[in-house]
Amino acid sequence: MSVDGTVSIHINGEHRRVRAGMTLAELASELGFVPEKVAVERNLEVVPRSTLAQVCVDDGDELEIVHFVGGGDHPVAGGGDVPAVDEDGWTVAGRTFRSRLIVGTGKYRDFEQNAAAVAASGAEIVTVAVRRVNVSDPKAPMLTDFIDPRKITYLPNTAGCYTGEEAIRTLRLAREAGGWDLVKLEVLGEARTLYPDMVETLRATEILAREGFKPMVYCVDDPIAAKRLEDAGAVAIMPLGAPIGSGLGIQNRVTIRLIVEGTRLPVLVDAGVGTASEAAEAMELGCTGVLMNTAIAEAKDPVLMAAAMKAGVEAGRMAYRAGRMAKRMYADPSSPLAGLI
């Protein structure tokens, strides 16, 4: 402690001097943040939010303060003999949802557009990135001001993590920030392809599962890798359809179908879908759902595309349930030949 009664600390990489004896809750409030809306890591250890008012800063502390950033309507039931979409829910980690479309919260023009797209999509789950708070502008808008986590399930993800340690540390902070144990795990292998590093992904899955997390895991479209993730404690398998953000559509229908057939877990195509017909294709393969971000956020009209993706997912799911006709080599007339003039 210096002669002026202050201590030297680092907050999110920035050097600051603060009053000695200040609690972490007082520090968060002084910075302009609501302590109940952030998570704090002190010297690489997550501080339980219930103790922020008791833990004091000390000289030399390294602090990370994070929150969630951006990285609806209910499905309409059918009429007559058409199966109601919201009667066909799906379950992950003991929680049941009606919408089979999960959307991301990155790349939008602003939070207002993001919220409008989520509403149009009918999604009940959104993925969110865990990022440092802006200590220079604590009044900056936050995602939670536009998409209410009491109405929409937040799925914290580890986007941008290239090691298992980074991903685990991020999700520990996420659990402290929001209390959610249902998370999306992705550990990337390289920046050019954004393909998952499956060795690190498997290791992180095992550790997170032991710590009580319920990881939905981004992975390669490999049925063997999917089985190993299931054994490691994953609660959902999320194979890529094509590289993240590429919009190329599903590149390997065979392996996606093999993953669906070989696991008891929900399977959601994650990455690569570019338009509604490709979302329908994923569902027709028997997938539980589809996760997407860029396909909606980078559309010329993101809100309209979100509505199109909702319709595509619902149409594909109903087509899968209905069972498509058999393919034939030759024509087969649909009109009866009896009584032909």
C-alpha positions in Angstrom: 0.0 0.0 0.0 1.3 3.5 -0.9 1.4 6.5 1.5 -1.8 7.8 0.0 -3.7 4.8 1.1 -4.1 3.2 -2.4 -3.0 -0.1 -3.9 -1.8 -0.9 -7.4 -3.9 -3.4 -9.4 -4.6 -4.5 -13.0 -8.2 -4.6 -14.2 -8.7 -6.3 -17.6 -5.1 -5.6 -18.4 -5.3 -1.9 -17.4 -3.3 -0.5 -14.5 -5.2 1.3 -11.8 -4.7 2.6 -8.3 -7.7 2.1 -6.0 -8.4 2.7 -2.4 -6.9 0.1 -0.1 -9.5 -2.1 1.7 -12.0 -1.7 -1.1 -14.2 -4.8 -1.7 -14.7 -6.2 -5.1 -18.3 -5.2 -5.0 -17.4 -1.6 -4.2 -14.8 -1.7 -7.0 -17.4 -2.9 -9.5 -19.8 -0.2 -8.4 -17.2 2.5 -8.5 -16.4 1.5 -12.1 -20.0 1.9 -12.9 -21.2 -1.7 -13.0 -23.8 -3.6 -11.1 -22.0 -6.3 -9.1 -24.9 -8.7 -9.7 -24.4 -8.5 -13.5 -20.7 -9.3 -13.7 -18.3 -12.0 -12.8 -14.8 -11.4 -11.3 -11.7 -13.5 -11.5 -8.9 -12.6 -9.0 -5.5 -13.9 -9.7 -6.9 -16.7 -11.9 -9.4 -17.8 -9.4 -13.2 -17.1 -9.9 -14.6 -15.2 -6.9 -18.1 -16.4 -6.0 -20.5 -13.5 -6.5 -22.0 -14.1 -3.1 -18.6 -13.0 -1.6 -17.8 -9.9 -3.7 -18.8 -7.7 -0.8 -16.4 -9.5 1.6 -13.3 -10.0 -0.6 -11.0 -6.9 -0.6 -8.5 -5.9 -3.3 -4.8 -6.3 -2.5 -1.7 -4.7 -3.9 -0.7 -6.4 -7.1 -4.0 -8.1 -7.8 -4.8 -9.1 -11.4 -8.5 -8.9 -11.9 -10.7 -9.9 -14.8 -14.3 -8.5 -14.9 -16.5 -10.0 -17.5 -20.1 -10.0 -18.8 -22.0 -11.4 -21.8 -21.9 -9.7 -25.2 -23.4 -10.4 -28.6 -21.3 -12.4 -30.4 -39.0 -14.5 -29.2 -42.0 -15.5 -30.6 -43.2 -19.0 -30.0 -43.6 -21.4 -33.0 -47.1 -21.3 -34.5 -49.1 -24.5 -34.1 -50.5 -26.0 -37.3 -54.2 -26.5 -38.0 -56.4 -29.4 -38.9 -54.5 -32.6 -39.2 -51.1 -30.9 -39.5 -48.9 -31.7 -36.5 -48.4 -28.7 -34.2 -44.8 -27.6 -34.3 -44.8 -26.8 -30.6 -46.0 -30.3 -29.7 -42.7 -31.6 -31.1 -40.2 -30.4 -28.5 -36.7 -31.6 -27.8 -34.7 -32.0 -24.6 -31.1 -31.3 -23.6 -29.7 -31.8 -20.1 -33.2 -32.2 -18.7 -34.6 -29.0 -20.2 -37.2 -29.0 -23.0 -37.5 -26.5 -25.8 -40.0 -26.0 -28.6 -37.9 -24.1 -31.1 -35.2 -26.2 -32.8 -33.3 -23.1 -34.0 -30.5 -21.6 -31.9 -29.1 -18.3 -33.0 -25.9 -16.5 -32.2 -25.6 -12.8 -31.1 -22.6 -11.6 -33.0 -22.1 -9.5 -36.2 -25.4 -7.6 -36.0 -25.5 -3.9 -36.7 -26.6 -3.2 -33.2 -28.4 -4.8 -30.2 -31.8 -3.6 -31.5 -31.4 -5.5 -34.7 -30.1 -8.5 -32.9 -33.2 -8.6 -30.6 -35.5 -8.2 -33.5 -33.9 -11.1 -35.3 -34.1 -13.3 -32.3 -37.8 -12.5 -32.0 -38.4 -13.3 -35.7 -36.5 -16.6 -35.4 -38.6 -17.9 -32.6 -35.4 -19.1 -30.9 -35.5 -19.9 -27.2 -31.7 -20.2 -26.9 -29.1 -17.7 -28.0 -25.3 -18.2 -27.8 -23.4 -15.4 -26.0 -19.7 -14.7 -25.8 -18.0 -14.0 -22.5 -15.9 -10.8 -22.7 -14.3 -8.3 -20.5 -16.4 -5.4 -19.4 -15.5 -2.0 -20.9 -14.0 -0.3 -17.8 -13.6 2.9 -19.9 -17.3 3.1 -20.6 -19.4 1.3 -18.0 -22.6 2.9 -19.4 -22.1 1.2 -22.8 -25.2 -0.9 -23.8 -25.2 -4.5 -22.8 -26.8 -7.5 -24.5 -28.9 -8.2 -21.4 -30.6 -4.8 -21.9 -32.1 -6.0 -25.2 -32.4 -9.8 -24.9 -33.9 -10.7 -21.5 -32.1 -13.8 -20.0 -35.3 -14.5 -18.0 -37.2 -15.1 -21.2 -34.4 -16.4 -23.6 -31.9 -19.0 -22.4 -28.4 -17.8 -22.7 -25.9 -20.4 -23.9 -22.4 -19.1 -23.0 -19.8 -20.2 -25.5 -16.1 -20.3 -25.7 -15.7 -18.7 -29.2 -12.1 -17.6 -29.7 -10.5 -20.1 -27.4 -7.7 -22.1 -28.8 -6.8 -24.3 -25.8 -8.7 -26.3 -23.3 -7.5 -24.2 -20.4 -8.8 -21.0 -22.1 -12.2 -22.6 -22.7 -12.5 -24.0 -19.1 -11.5 -20.7 -17.5 -14.0 -18.8 -19.7 -16.9 -21.1 -18.7 -16.1 -21.0 -15.1 -16.4 -17.2 -15.3 -19.6 -17.6 -17.3 -21.2 -19.8 -14.6 -20.3 -17.2 -12.0 -21.7 -14.3 -14.1 -25.0 -15.9 -15.0 -25.4 -19.1 -13.0 -25.8 -21.3 -16.1 -24.2 -24.7 -16.3 -25.6 -25.5 -19.8 -22.8 -24.2 -22.0 -21.4 -24.4 -25.5 -17.8 -25.6 -25.8 -15.7 -25.0 -28.8 -11.9 -25.2 -28.8 -10.5 -24.1 -32.1 -7.4 -25.5 -33.8 -6.4 -22.6 -36.0 -7.6 -19.2 -37.2 -7.8 -19.9 -40.9 -10.4 -22.7 -40.9 -11.8 -22.4 -37.3 -11.9 -26.2 -37.3 -12.1 -27.7 -33.8 -9.0 -29.2 -32.1 -10.6 -32.5 -31.0 -7.8 -33.5 -28.6 -8.3 -30.3 -26.6 -12.1 -30.4 -27.0 -12.3 -34.0 -25.6 -10.0 -33.1 -22.7 -12.0 -30.0 -21.9 -15.3 -31.9 -22.1 -14.2 -34.4 -19.5 -13.0 -31.7 -17.1 -16.2 -29.6 -17.5 -18.5 -32.6 -17.1 -16.6 -33.5 -13.8 -17.2 -29.9 -12.6 -20.9 -30.2 -13.1 -21.2 -28.4 -16.5 -23.5 -29.6 -19.2 -21.4 -29.0 -22.4 -23.0 -28.9 -25.8 -19.9 -29.5 -27.9 -18.8 -28.1 -31.3 -16.9 -30.8 -33.2 -15.9 -32.2 -36.6 -18.4 -34.2 -38.6 -16.9 -37.5 -37.5 -19.2 -40.2 -35.9 -16.2 -41.7 -34.0 -15.4 -38.3 -32.5 -19.1 -37.8 -31.6 -19.1 -41.1 -29.8 -16.1 -40.2 -27.8 -17.7 -36.8 -26.8 -20.8 -38.7 -25.6 -18.6 -40.9 -23.5 -16.7 -37.9 -22.2 -19.8 -36.2 -20.8 -21.2 -34.0 -23.6 -25.0 -33.4 -23.5 -25.3 -32.5 -27.2 -23.2 -33.1 -30.3 -22.7 -30.1 -32.6 -20.9 -31.1 -35.8 -20.0 -28.4 -38.3 -21.8 -28.5 -41.6 -19.1 -26.4 -43.2 -16.5 -23.9 -41.9 -17.8 -21.3 -39.5 -19.2 -18.3 -41.3 -18.7 -19.8 -44.7 -22.3 -20.2 -45.7 -21.4 -23.2 -47.9 -24.2 -25.4 -46.6 -23.8 -29.0 -45.4 -20.8 -30.5 -47.2 -21.1 -34.1 -46.0 -24.6 -35.4 -45.6 -23.3 -39.0 -45.0 -21.3 -38.3 -41.8 -24.0 -36.0 -40.4 -26.5 -38.8 -40.8 -24.1 -41.4 -39.3 -23.7 -39.1 -36.2 -27.5 -38.8 -35.8 -27.8 -42.6 -36.1 -24.9 -43.4 -33.7 -25.7 -41.3 -30.7 -28.5 -41.0 -28.1 -27.7 -37.3 -27.7 -29.3 -34.3 -29.5 -27.4 -33.5 -32.7 -27.4 -29.9 -33.9 -25.6 -28.8 -37.1 -23.4 -25.9 -36.0 -21.7 -23.7 -38.6 -21.9 -23.5 -42.4 -25.7 -23.1 -43.0 -26.2 -20.1 -45.3 -29.9 -20.1 -46.2 -33.3 -21.6 -45.2 -33.1 -24.5 -47.6 -29.9 -25.7 -46.0 -31.5 -25.4 -42.5 -34.3 -27.6 -43.8 -31.8 -30.1 -45.2 -30.1 -30.5 -41.8 -33.5 -31.2 -40.3 -34.4 -33.7 -43.0 -31.3 -35.6 -42.1 -32.8 -36.2 -38.7 -30.8 -33.5 -36.8 -32.4 -32.3 -33.6 -31.8 -28.7 -34.5 -29.6 -26.1 -36.1 -27.3 -23.3 -34.7 -26.5 -20.3 -36.8 -25.2 -16.7 -36.6 -23.6 -15.4 -39.8 -26.4 -16.6 -42.1 -28.8 -14.4 -40.3 -26.6 -11.5 -39.2 -25.0 -11.0 -42.6 -28.2 -11.3 -44.7 -29.3 -8.2 -46.5 -32.4 -8.2 -44.2 -31.4 -10.1 -41.0 -34.9 -10.0 -39.5 -36.6 -11.4 -42.6 -33.9 -14.1 -42.9 -34.4 -15.0 -39.3 -38.1 -15.6 -40.1 -37.1 -17.7 -43.1 -34.7 -19.8 -41.0 -37.5 -20.5 -38.5 -39.7 -21.7 -41.4 -37.0 -23.7 -42.9 -36.2 -25.5 -39.7 -39.9 -26.2 -39.0 -40.5 -27.5 -42.6 -37.4 -29.7 -42.5 -38.5 -31.2 -39.2 -42.0 -31.9 -40.4 -40.7 -33.5 -43.6 -38.4 -35.7 -41.6 -41.3 -36.8 -39.4 -43.5 -37.4 -42.4 -41.0 -39.6 -44.1 -40.1 -38.8 -47.7 -41.3 -40.9 -50.6 -38.9 -43.5 -52.1 -36.8 -42.5 -55.0 -37.4 -44.3 -58.3 -35.4 -44.7 -61.5 -38.4 -44.1 -63.8 -41.6 -42.1 -63.9 -44.6 -43.3 -62.0 -47.9 -41.5 -63.0 -49.8 -39.9 -60.2 -53.1 -39.9 -62.0 -55.1 -43.2 -62.3 -55.2 -44.9 -65.7 -58.5 -46.6 -65.2 -61.3 -44.8 -67.1 -58.9 -43.0 -69.4 -60.6 -41.3 -72.4 
